[in-house]
């Protein structure tokens, strides 16, 4: 029979028992107001109440017990210390220190420069010195995860009930204890009643003897020996004296023994002594015959009759029996009760992978072919103007950096796919590689379906209210969904937008509800409108019309315009131009828009529209896989209704299929 019931606080347990005695219909949560959880003699902290509630409800549960720690920071040096003042129940301090030292030696825990034990008669004090630049909070979380600074106590409340092992919840356990106390108090009261009756029986005989003292003495004097004297005392009927009055108050059976016979005690002829009473009279010393001693005997008889009356009342009335139990428990609480030692923290702090990873700024890169990685910002040294720079990542000749942004290692990356689904990645899940490494294909990090590809990635620090994800589809549908709706990740991804047949996601962006939105179509048209034209919608909604498309036309780009940028349009025949954003008038959504670039026979259809700065570089991609890297500044700045200039020289049968702004400039030769 396995059982594992944790220690509890005496005061709280007694308070729970008293509450259950007063109200047997108490619910579990009401009981937990008196008994909130286990209380360990080594103190510590119970992390969360979920395990306690589960154990108290079913009899089984798991609770997490943590060491009590404190983080100190020295103002002068900036270094941090972790101080350990209390340990979980049954954890050996010396073994814990050895284990921490082993983990440091094996490099499974990093960031500890020194470990020492400063415990003394005043209490426990384990000092963990944190290396400069390391996070004490992250180090502490790793210690919780890898050492006995956090332990799991498995509760298994099995107890013997009526001789049989049973799994009990908290209420059943207290009820069993109260029943046990009822049984103990009942048996004790019966024992005390039997002993009181035996003594009262003797005192009753002595009281009768005192009422007939002269005749008793004369009978004894005339007897030849004690046996004869005893027989004469038993044979005679005696005047009961005050005994009759006393028995009327206490009850005729108050002094009757369980094995007594009818001929003893009060009869019609008088009082008949029992052998026990006769022997007690013979054993009575002469000094007990003084007036003072006679009064003591009578007083004791009266008191014991009162006690018998009380004991009989307890056995006859369950309420009085429970009152005795209540008084005894209260007395124990007052004499031995103490304050709770173990702290219970309501909110359960579950350790996640994120708790074990330092929060730092990293550079996230995503290549055109979908290779992703992260690198610490410190990898990039600060340089003066004209410096050579450093490469953000190594890429194949046919690949280039499509997106580069700085994010916290704890930030979330929303990955929007071509079929309208969104997937979650934490920045720390991206492979952290050196500058010369390519990274890892992002498709290997996500459960994408066959033919599904990632169109847009968005970095999110906080899923705050007042922000939205704005989306646009190939068929000109737009949709605005609160960012909060994407805060609950699923491993398989969730639907971000519903599509009509042959539709697909073009792009997505995070907005504040007040931004302008621009949609660019393959026939050279563009529309600009404020996003307040689009009401917020749920994730599964299809959206509303953002631009009215001509036959065979489709949306090729979604842009949230920024101040100081220009729009670069590129066509399939290799022509393009830059245009100021201010030349695009603000309209309502759903219109045909205005000409952004002419789609003449020379130009062909528009294949790309990007937002860029003068200092940016761009990559042109041809249908034969040719990549041409050039500066944005070399592209002429023109009005909207123009054809543009040549961007790339194409071979026969070759066409331009895309244009992207490069997130990282090429390395330059370092200036002398």
N, C-alpha and C positions, 0 to 999 in steps of 0.2 A: 504494500500500500504506500504509494508515493504521495507525500504532501509537502507543501512549501508555503507556509503562511508567514508573511513578513511581520516584523515587530510593529506594534501600534502604540499610540500615546494613551496612557492609563486614564487620564482625565477625559479625553475624547471618547474612549470606549465606554466609560461609565456614563457619560452624558448621553451617548447613543442608547444605552440600555435603559436609562431612566426615561428617555423620550418614548421608547417603545413600550415600556410599562404603562406610561400615561396614555398612549394612543397606539394600540396594536395594529392599526390600519395605516401606519406611516408608509409612504412610498420611498423608493430607493434614494431619490434625489433629496428628499426631506431628511433621510437618515444621514446623507453625506454632508448636510449642514453641520452635523455634530461630529461625524467621523470623515474628514475630507480625504484621508488617505493614510498609508503607512507612515511611521515615524521611526527613523533609524537612529540608534544610539551614537553613530559616527556622524550624524547630521547630514550634510550634503544637500543636493537639490534634486527633487523629482521633476523631470522635464515633461510637462503636459499631463492632463487629466484623463485623456482618452483611455489609456491602459488601466487606470484606476477604476473608471466607470465600467469598463468591460469586465474586469475581475470581480467587482462588487455585484455586477448584474448576473454573471454566469458562473462565477467561481474560479474562472481561469482568465489570466491576462498577463501582459508584459508591461513593465514600467521601466523607464530609462532614468537612471540615477547618475547625476554628474557631480564632479568635484566642485567645491566653491572656490572660485578664482578671482583674481583682481589684476588688472593691467595698469601698471604705473609707467609714466614717461618722465624721464629726467629732462628738465628744461634746458640745462646747460649743454648736455651732449646730444639730446634728441633720441637717445636709445630707450628702448622699452624693456620692461620686466613683466613676466607673468608670475604672480604669487599664488601658490596653492595653499589654502587654509583648512580645507576639509576634504575628505575622500569619501567615495561611495562605500556602502556597507560591505564588510568582509574583504576590502582591498588592503593588501599589505604595502605599507609605505616603502620599505626597502626594495621590495620586488618591483614596484612601480618605477622607482628611480633607475634601477638596473635596466628595465625594459626601455625607458626613454633613451638611456645611454646607448643601448644596442641599436635602436632605430637610427640614431644620429650617426653611429659608426658605419651602419650599412647604407647610409645616405637615403633611407626611406623617409626620413623627416629632415628637412633643411631649415636653416634659419636660427638654430640654437648655438650661441657662442659659449655659454657656460651653464652648468647645472649644479646646484648645491642644496644641501639640507641644513636649514637654520632653525629647525624645531628645537624648542626648549620646554621648560616647565610651564611656560605661559601659553603654549599651544603649538600647533603645527605651522610650519612655514617652509615650503619648498620654493626655491627661487630659480626661475628659468630666464636666463639672460637672452634677449632677442638680438640678432645681428642687426647692425645699422642698415636701414633701407628695407628690411623685411616687415611684413604685416603681422603684428601680434595676434590679431583676430583670426587670420587664416591659419597661423601656426597653432593657435589654441584649438581650432576646429579639427586640424589634423591630429592633435593629441587626443581629442575626444574620440576620433574615428579609429585610431590605431593603438590606443593604450586603455588601461582600466580607469582612466580619468572619467570615462563614461561606461557604465555597465548596464546590463539588462537583468532585471530581477523577474524571474518567471513565477507568477503567483499561481498556486494550485491548492485551493482551500478544501482539502479532503479531511474529514474528521469522522470519528466513530459516533454514530447515533444509534442508540439501542443495540450496541454491540456490532453494528454493521457499518463499513466504510461508505460515506456518502459525500458527493461533491455539493458544497453549500454556497449559496450567495451570501451577501453580507447580512441581509435580514434573517435568513434561515439560521445563520451562525449565531446571531444574537438571540434569536428565539430559542435555539437549542441550549445556549448558556443560561437563559432565564429559566427554562424548564429544569435544567440541572440544579440551579439555585433553589427552585421550588422543592425539588426532591430532597436536597440537602437540608434545607430549613425545616421541612416537614419531618424528616427522620430525626433531626436534632431536637425538634420540639417534642416529638413523641418520647424520645429518650429523657429529656428534661422533665416531662410530665410524669413518666414512670418513676424517676428518682424523687421527684417532689412528693408524689403519692406515698412512696415508701417512707420518706421522712415524716410526712404528715400523719401517716398511720401510727408511727411510733409516738409522735408528739400527742396525738389524740389519746393514746393509751396513758401517757404520762399525765395529761390533763385530767383524765378520769381518776387516776390514782391520787392526784393532788386534791380533787374534790372529795375523795374518801380517804384522806391521808391517815387518820387515826386508825380506822378499821383495817387499812392495808398493812400498817406497821404491826398491829396486833396479830393479824393473820400470819405475817412472816415470823414474828417472835414465837408463836405457838407451834411453828413447824419444826420438825426434827432436822430437816436438811433442805437444800435449795430445790430439789426435785419435788418434795412434798409441798413446799411453799408455792411452787409454780402450779402444781395441780390444784391447790386450794384457790389460787387467784383465778384460774380458768373456770373453776366450777361455780364460782359465785356470780351473781348479777349485781352490778354496781350502779349507783346513781350517776347519770351522765354529767351533771353539773352544767358548766358553760358550754360544753361540747354541742349540746342540742341547738343552742342559739347560733353558734358558729357555723354548724353544718347547714342550718336553714339559709344562711347568707350565701354560703359557697355552693350548696347543692348536696343532697344526701349522698351522691356517689363520688364526691370530690376526693375522698381519701380511700376509696375502695380500690384494693389491689386487683390486678387482672385475674389472679388465681385464688382470690379470697372466697371463703364459703359463707353461706347464708347465716350460720349460727353465731358468727362474730359480728360485733358492732351493736348498733341500737336495736333492741328488741322490745316487745311489749312488757317483759319482766324487768327491763333495765338494760344496762350496757354489758355486753359479753366481751371480755378481753380475748385477743388472739394469742397464740404461743409467742409470737414476736413481741407483742406488747408486754406480755407477762415477763418475758426475759429482760426487756428494757427496764421494767420496774425493779426487778431484782438487781440489775446492774447499776441502778441509780445510786450515786454517792450521797452520803448524809448531808453534805454542804448544799446540795441542790434543793434541800427541803426548807431552806430559809425563805423568808417572804420575798426577798429580792430575786432569788433564783427562780422561785415559782412564777413570778411575773415575767421573767425572761422566757420561760418555757411557753407560757400562754401567748406572749407577744410573738414568738417565733412561729407558733402554731397558726396564729391569726395571719401573719405575713405569708406563710407558705400556702395557706388556703387562698389568699388573694392571687398568688403567683399561679396556682393551679387553675384558677378561674381565667386568668389571662391566657395561659397556654391552651386551655380548652377552646377559648374564643378564636385563637389563631388557627387551630386545626379545623374549626367549624366554618370559618369565613375566609374565602380566597382573597378578598380585598385586604383583610388584615394581614394575611400571609404575604401579599405583595408589598404591603407597607413596611413589613419587617425587612424584606429584601432591599427595598428602596433605601431605608435608613442605613442598612449595613453598607451598601454600595457608596452612599454619600459619605459615610464615615471614612471609608477607605480612600475615597477621592481627596477628602480634606487632609488626610494624614500623609498620603503618599503621592498624590497627583503633582504633576509639574507641567511646565510649558512645552509646547512643541519644539523639537530640535530641527527637523528636516523641513526645508522650505518647499512648497509645491507651487510651481509656476503654471498658471492656467493655460497659456498659449504654448503649444508644443513646438519646440524649435527642432525640427528634423534636419539633420545634416544632409545637405545635397552636394553634388559634385561642385556646384558653384561656390559653396562655403569653403571648399578646400583649394580654390584657385585664387591667387592674388588678383585684385582688380587693378588693372593698369591700362593705359592707352596703347592701342596697337594699330598698325597700318594694315588694312584689309585690301587685298588685290584680287580682282577677278578678270581673267583673260577672256578674249573674244571666243575662244574655244571651250571656255567653261572651267579652266583651272583656277582653284581658289586656295588662298593661304593667308596667314596673318604673321606679322613680325612686330616686335616691340618698337615703339617710336624711337627709342634710344639707338636703334640700329642706324638711323639717319643722322649724321652729324650736322651741326649747323655750319654753313659756309658763307663766305662773303660773296658779293655779286661777282659773277665771272668765274666762279668755281666750276670744277668739272662735274660735280654731282655724283650720285651713286645710282646704280640700277636697282629698281624696286624688286624685280624678279627676272629670272631667266625664262625666255619663251622660245618656241620654235620659230623658224623663219616665217612661217605662214600664220603666226599668232601674234597678238599684241595685247597690252593691258587695256581692257575695256572700262573697268571701274576701279577707282582707288579712293578709299575714304578712311578717316581715322575714327575709331570707335573704342568704347570700353570693352575689355575682355568679357564683361558680364552682360553686354548689350545683346539684343535679339536681332537676328537678320530674318526678315520676311522674304521668302522666295516665291514669286508669282510665276506660275507656269503658263504655257501656251493654251492649256485646256481650261483655264479659269480656276485652278486650285492654288492654295497658298500653303507653303511648308515653313516650318520653323527650324532655325539653326541658332545656337548660341555661338557667339564669336569664338569662345574658347574651344568649341568643337572643330573649328577649322584647323588644319595642320599648321603648326608653327614651324616654319622653315627658315633657312637662311636666305639672304638676298639673292643668291644665285640658284636657288631651287625653284622648280616650276610650280610646286604645290600639288594638289590632288583634284581630280575631276569632281566638280560639285555634284554631279549625278550619282557618284558613289556614296555620297553622304545623305542622299534623299531617296525615298522609295518611289521613284518616277515610273509611270506606265510607259509602255512601248510607244515611241513616237513623241512622247511628251518632252518638252524642253523648258528651261528656265528663261523667261523673258526679262524679268526685272527683279532686282534685289534692293530692299530698303532696310536701312539700319534704324532700330528703334531703341532708345534708352529707357523710355517710360511710356506705357500705354495710357496716356492722360486724356481726360475729357477735353473737348474743344478742338481735337485734331481728327483728321479724316484721311482715308485712303481713297484717292481719286483714280478711277480706272477708265480706259477707253478700249473699244474693240475695233476689229477690222471693218465691220459694217457701220461704224460711226455711232455706236451706242456708248453712252457715258454713265457712270454711276459713282456715287459718293457714299461711303460707308464709314461710320465712326471707327476710329482706330481701336477703341476699347473692344470692339467685336472680334478682334484678332488676338486677344490677350490670353486665350485658353488653348494652348497647343495640343495637337493630336499627332501621334507618330505617323499616321497615314495621310496627314494633311486634311484640310477642310475646303469646302467650296467657297470661293471668293465672289464669283459672279456666274450667273447662268447665261448660256449662249443660245442663240438661234442656230439653225443648221448652217454649216459652212462658215461660221463666225469664229473668232479667236481673239485672245488678248493681245493688244499692241503694247501697252505699258501701264504703269501705275506710279503714283507719286503721293507723298504725304503733304497735306496742306493744313492750313489753320482755319479754313472756312471762309477766307476773305481774298484768296488769290485769283488772278486771272488764269485762264486755261486756253491753250492753243492746240487745235487739231489740224494736221496736215494730211491732204489726200493725194493719191497717186496722179490725179489729173491736174495737179498744180494749184488747187484751191486750198485755202486755209481759213479757219474761223477762229475768232478770239472772243471769249465771253467770260464773265465773272462766275466763279463757282457757286455763288448764291442762287444762280439760275437752276441749280440741281439740288433737290431736297435730299437729306440723308435717307438711305435705304438699308435694309437688312442684307446679310451676306447672300442669301439665295435669290434676291430680286434680280431682274434682267437689266434694269436701268432704263434710261430715256434717250431720245435721239439727241446727239450732240451736233451733228452736221448732216445736211442733206446731200447725199452723194449722187453723182451722175451714174448712169449705167456703166458697168465694168470698172468703176472707180472704187478705191478702198482707202481706208485710213492707214498711213504708214508711220505716223509719229504722234506722240503726246508730249507736249512741252509745257512746263510751268515757268513762264518767263521771269527772268531776274534782271535787275537794273544793271546797265553797263554791258549787256550781252547783245550779240547779233544772231540772226537766224541764217544758217547755211543750208541751202537747198542743193541737192544733187540729182541729176537725171540719168536715165539708163544709157544715153549715148555719150556720157562722160562730161557733161557741161554742168555748170553750177554758178552760184553767186551768194554773196552775203547781203542781208537786208536788215536795216534797223528795226527793232521791235516796235518802235513808235509809229512805223508806217502801217502797222496792222490795226485797223479801227476796231473798237469794242462794239460787238453786236450782242443780240440775244442768241442763246443756243438754238440749234435746229435749222439754221439758215444754210445757204449754199456757200457762204463765205466770200472771200475776195481772192483775186489772183495772187499767188505767192511767187510763181515763176511760170513762164510760158512753156507749154508742152507742145511745141511746134514739131514738125517732122524732123527737124535737125536735133531737137533735144530728146524727144521721146517722153515716156512717163517718168514721174518723180519716183526715185527709189529710196531717198532718205532726206530727213530734215533734222538738224541738230542745233542746239544752242551752244554758242562758243564765245570765248574771249579772244582778244587780238593775239595774246601770247600763246594760245593753245596750238597744238598740233593735231592733225587728223590723219586717219587711215582710210584709203579708198580701196574697195575690194571688188575685183572683177569676177565675171562668171567663170573664168579659167583659173581662179585662185590666185591671181596676181595681186600683190599688196603694194600700194604706193603710199609712202609716208611723206607728208608735206606740211608746211606751216599754214595756219588759217589766215595769217596776215597777207599771204600771197594771193588770196582770192579777192577779187574786186568787190567793193561795196557798191551796190546798185539799188535802184528802186524795185518795187514789187513786180510791176508788169514789164519785165525784161527777160531776155533769154539767158543771160549769163555768159561766162567764158569757159574755155576748155579747162578741165581739171585733170584729165588723164588721157593718154593716147591709147586707144583700143585697137586691137587687131580685127581682122575681118571675122564677122560672126561673134565677136566678143562684146559683152555689155557690162556696164557698171551695176552691181547688185546691192551695194551698201556703202555707207559712210559712217564713221564713228570718230568722235573726239577721243584722243588718246589721253588717258589719265596721268601718264608719266612722260615727261620729256626725255628725248635721247640724251645720252651722256655727252657732255661737251669737254673739249680740251681745257685743262686747267690753265688759267691765265698766269703769265709769269709774274 
